[in-house]
Amino acid sequence: MNTRTALVSLALLPAILLGSACQSSSGNQKAESTAMSMDGLREAVHKLKGRVTAAATSLATVVEKGAVDPKGPFDQYKKDVASVLEGLSTAESNLKSIKSQGQAYFAEWEKQAATITDPDLKEAAAERRTRLAKAIEDVSGQMDEARAEIAPFVTQIQDVQTYLSNDLTPAGIESVEGKSKDITKGAKSIGDELDDVVETLEKHAPEFKTAKPPPPPPAK
């Protein structure tokens, strides 16, 4: 190698290293973003479980107070129904972010992995991408199972709200007592499904996270 070629190579070396570092950083950042969305979904699902339970509880209170003073409990029930819808929307938004960020992450990773020449590393990269893609599929599938129960539940609590909005008499409230019991059972079943979603997220989210040092011990 002549002196001119060596100088050119040395001049290009920082740019090559910088480009490689940027690629690595970009991929890690996409993985962290996916993990953050998983954490966001876990929090949203946990809150959604509480909101579903609250809607069932407030409706049961409406039935309980039907012959005395149902107006206050019914106002609370309407708030709880709206809260369920809001919580479901937040959870769906987080799930959408997980999917879109995951797709971007895997696409970038596959593109960069194509430049790897070591066959062992190339195979390991493919296996890791497959494993992480399966993790997102597991989360999405678990949410699908929960959604299958949530969708009719939401329709039912909205129908009851509409019905009682037009007939909050003791007789009208008595006629939804059976629906209230069904909604309470549905809330319990949905809660179990949402617990499964949280468990799946807690299992897979760490796979996307870069390890961080533990916090310092508390001062004595």
Backbone torsions as a table, in degrees:
resi	resn	phi	psi	omega
1	MET	NA	126.6	-180.0
2	ASN	-78.7	170.5	-175.6
3	THR	-61.7	-41.3	-178.5
4	ARG	-62.6	-43.8	-179.9
5	THR	-64.0	-40.7	179.5
6	ALA	-63.1	-41.0	179.9
7	LEU	-65.2	-40.2	178.8
8	VAL	-63.7	-41.2	-179.8
9	SER	-63.2	-42.9	179.2
10	LEU	-65.3	-35.7	179.9
11	ALA	-67.7	-33.9	-178.0
12	LEU	-81.8	-21.2	-174.3
13	LEU	-57.4	-46.7	178.8
14	PRO	-59.2	-39.3	-179.7
15	ALA	-65.6	-39.3	179.0
16	ILE	-64.9	-45.3	179.7
17	LEU	-64.6	-39.8	179.3
18	LEU	-64.1	-42.6	178.9
19	GLY	-62.9	-41.2	178.6
20	SER	-64.1	-41.9	179.7
21	ALA	-64.6	-40.3	179.8
22	CYS	-63.5	-40.1	179.1
23	GLN	-62.5	-45.9	-179.2
24	SER	-62.7	-43.8	-179.8
25	SER	-62.8	-41.2	-178.9
26	SER	-60.9	-44.8	179.5
27	GLY	-64.0	-43.6	179.0
28	ASN	-63.0	-39.0	179.8
29	GLN	-65.1	-39.0	177.8
30	LYS	-65.2	-38.2	177.7
31	ALA	-64.9	-43.6	179.2
32	GLU	-63.5	-39.0	178.5
33	SER	-63.2	-40.1	177.6
34	THR	-63.5	-42.3	178.9
35	ALA	-63.7	-40.0	178.9
36	MET	-63.6	-39.3	177.8
37	SER	-66.5	-35.1	175.8
38	MET	-64.3	-41.9	177.0
39	ASP	-63.3	-38.9	177.8
40	GLY	-64.7	-40.0	178.2
41	LEU	-66.5	-40.2	178.8
42	ARG	-59.9	-44.1	178.5
43	GLU	-65.6	-42.4	-179.5
44	ALA	-64.3	-40.7	-179.8
45	VAL	-67.0	-40.2	178.0
46	HIS	-60.9	-43.5	178.9
47	LYS	-68.6	-37.6	179.7
48	LEU	-61.3	-39.2	177.5
49	LYS	-58.3	-45.4	178.7
50	GLY	-64.3	-36.5	-179.3
51	ARG	-70.1	-38.4	177.3
52	VAL	-62.8	-45.1	178.3
53	THR	-62.3	-40.9	-179.2
54	ALA	-63.1	-39.6	179.5
55	ALA	-64.0	-43.0	178.8
56	ALA	-65.0	-39.7	-178.7
57	THR	-67.5	-43.7	-178.7
58	SER	-67.9	-33.6	175.9
59	LEU	-66.6	-40.6	177.2
60	ALA	-61.3	-34.2	177.6
61	THR	-69.2	-37.3	176.0
62	VAL	-58.4	-46.4	179.5
63	VAL	-62.9	-42.1	-179.2
64	GLU	-63.2	-37.5	-177.0
65	LYS	-96.2	10.3	-173.0
66	GLY	-55.8	-36.3	-177.7
67	ALA	-95.6	3.5	-176.8
68	VAL	-118.6	-70.9	-178.6
69	ASP	-156.9	83.2	-174.7
70	PRO	-84.3	-8.9	-171.5
71	LYS	-61.4	-48.2	-180.0
72	GLY	-60.7	-49.9	177.0
73	PRO	-60.0	-35.4	179.6
74	PHE	-69.0	-37.2	175.8
75	ASP	-61.3	-39.0	177.8
76	GLN	-67.3	-40.1	178.9
77	TYR	-60.0	-42.1	179.0
78	LYS	-62.4	-39.3	177.1
79	LYS	-65.0	-39.6	-178.4
80	ASP	-68.7	-36.8	176.2
81	VAL	-62.3	-46.3	178.3
82	ALA	-61.8	-36.2	179.9
83	SER	-66.5	-38.3	176.8
84	VAL	-61.8	-45.4	-179.6
85	LEU	-62.2	-41.7	179.3
86	GLU	-65.1	-43.4	-179.9
87	GLY	-64.6	-39.0	178.2
88	LEU	-65.0	-40.8	179.0
89	SER	-62.5	-41.0	178.9
90	THR	-64.6	-43.3	179.3
91	ALA	-63.5	-42.9	179.4
92	GLU	-63.7	-37.2	178.9
93	SER	-65.1	-41.7	178.2
94	ASN	-65.4	-40.1	178.8
95	LEU	-64.1	-41.0	177.9
96	LYS	-61.3	-39.3	178.2
97	SER	-65.1	-41.2	178.5
98	ILE	-58.6	-46.0	-178.1
99	LYS	-65.6	-46.9	-176.9
100	SER	-68.5	-41.5	178.8
101	GLN	-67.6	-38.3	177.1
102	GLY	-62.7	-43.1	178.6
103	GLN	-61.7	-43.5	179.0
104	ALA	-64.3	-40.4	-180.0
105	TYR	-62.9	-48.7	-177.5
106	PHE	-68.1	-36.3	178.8
107	ALA	-64.2	-44.7	179.0
108	GLU	-66.4	-40.8	-180.0
109	TRP	-63.2	-45.2	179.7
110	GLU	-61.9	-39.8	179.3
111	LYS	-62.8	-44.3	-179.3
112	GLN	-73.2	-35.6	-179.6
113	ALA	-64.3	-24.6	178.9
114	ALA	-64.6	-19.8	-179.6
115	THR	-88.6	-8.0	179.3
116	ILE	-74.3	131.2	-179.4
117	THR	-98.0	-25.7	-179.9
118	ASP	-70.1	119.5	-175.8
119	PRO	-64.0	-35.0	179.7
120	ASP	-65.9	-44.0	179.0
121	LEU	-66.9	-37.8	178.9
122	LYS	-63.3	-42.1	179.1
123	GLU	-66.9	-41.6	179.9
124	ALA	-63.2	-39.1	179.2
125	ALA	-63.5	-42.3	179.7
126	ALA	-64.1	-40.8	-179.8
127	GLU	-65.9	-41.0	179.6
128	ARG	-66.6	-41.9	178.2
129	ARG	-60.9	-43.0	179.5
130	THR	-62.5	-42.0	-179.2
131	ARG	-64.0	-44.8	-178.0
132	LEU	-70.9	-35.6	176.1
133	ALA	-63.7	-38.1	177.9
134	LYS	-65.1	-34.8	178.6
135	ALA	-61.1	-44.5	178.8
136	ILE	-66.8	-37.3	176.9
137	GLU	-62.5	-39.3	179.4
138	ASP	-62.7	-44.5	179.4
139	VAL	-62.6	-46.8	-179.1
140	SER	-62.6	-42.2	179.5
141	GLY	-64.6	-38.8	178.7
142	GLN	-66.7	-38.3	176.1
143	MET	-66.1	-35.5	177.6
144	ASP	-60.9	-40.6	-179.8
145	GLU	-66.5	-41.0	178.1
146	ALA	-66.5	-41.9	-178.7
147	ARG	-62.0	-32.9	-179.8
148	ALA	-61.6	-28.7	176.7
149	GLU	-93.2	-31.5	-177.4
150	ILE	-69.4	-40.5	-175.1
151	ALA	-56.1	-53.3	178.8
152	PRO	-67.7	-30.0	177.6
153	PHE	-62.7	-46.2	179.6
154	VAL	-61.4	-43.5	177.8
155	THR	-59.8	-41.4	-177.4
156	GLN	-68.1	-44.0	-178.7
157	ILE	-69.1	-29.6	176.1
158	GLN	-71.9	-39.9	178.1
159	ASP	-61.8	-43.1	179.0
160	VAL	-64.4	-40.0	177.9
161	GLN	-61.3	-45.0	179.4
162	THR	-62.7	-42.9	180.0
163	TYR	-61.3	-49.0	-177.0
164	LEU	-71.8	-24.2	176.6
165	SER	-62.5	-24.9	-179.8
166	ASN	-104.5	-9.7	-178.2
167	ASP	-154.5	86.5	179.7
168	LEU	-101.1	24.1	177.3
169	THR	-76.1	163.2	176.9
170	PRO	-55.2	-40.7	179.7
171	ALA	-67.3	-40.6	179.4
172	GLY	-64.1	-41.3	180.0
173	ILE	-68.9	-38.8	178.9
174	GLU	-60.3	-33.1	-177.3
175	SER	-71.1	-14.5	178.7
176	VAL	-105.6	8.8	-178.3
177	GLU	-59.7	-42.5	178.2
178	GLY	-63.6	-40.2	178.3
179	LYS	-63.1	-37.4	179.3
180	SER	-62.0	-41.9	178.4
181	LYS	-65.2	-40.0	177.3
182	ASP	-62.8	-40.5	-179.3
183	ILE	-66.8	-37.6	176.9
184	THR	-63.5	-43.5	176.9
185	LYS	-64.1	-41.2	179.7
186	GLY	-63.2	-38.7	179.3
187	ALA	-62.2	-40.3	178.9
188	LYS	-64.4	-44.4	179.7
189	SER	-64.5	-42.3	178.0
190	ILE	-63.5	-40.3	177.8
191	GLY	-57.2	-41.2	178.1
192	ASP	-64.5	-41.8	179.2
193	GLU	-64.4	-41.6	-179.7
194	LEU	-68.6	-32.1	174.2
195	ASP	-61.8	-38.1	177.9
196	ASP	-65.4	-37.6	177.7
197	VAL	-63.3	-46.2	179.5
198	VAL	-60.4	-42.9	179.6
199	GLU	-61.6	-41.7	178.9
200	THR	-65.2	-41.5	178.6
201	LEU	-65.1	-42.6	179.8
202	GLU	-65.4	-28.0	178.0
203	LYS	-74.0	-42.2	-170.4
204	HIS	-96.8	-29.5	-176.6
205	ALA	-55.1	-41.1	-179.7
206	PRO	-61.2	-22.6	-179.2
207	GLU	-67.1	-20.0	-179.1
208	PHE	-98.8	-3.7	-172.6
209	LYS	-97.9	140.3	171.5
210	THR	-79.0	135.8	-177.9
211	ALA	-62.5	141.8	179.1
212	LYS	-122.8	149.7	-179.9
213	PRO	-65.4	149.0	179.5
214	PRO	-67.3	155.7	178.4
215	PRO	-65.3	152.1	179.7
216	PRO	-65.3	151.2	179.0
217	PRO	-64.1	151.1	179.9
218	PRO	-63.3	146.1	-179.7
219	ALA	-67.7	141.8	179.4
220	LYS	-79.8	NA	NA
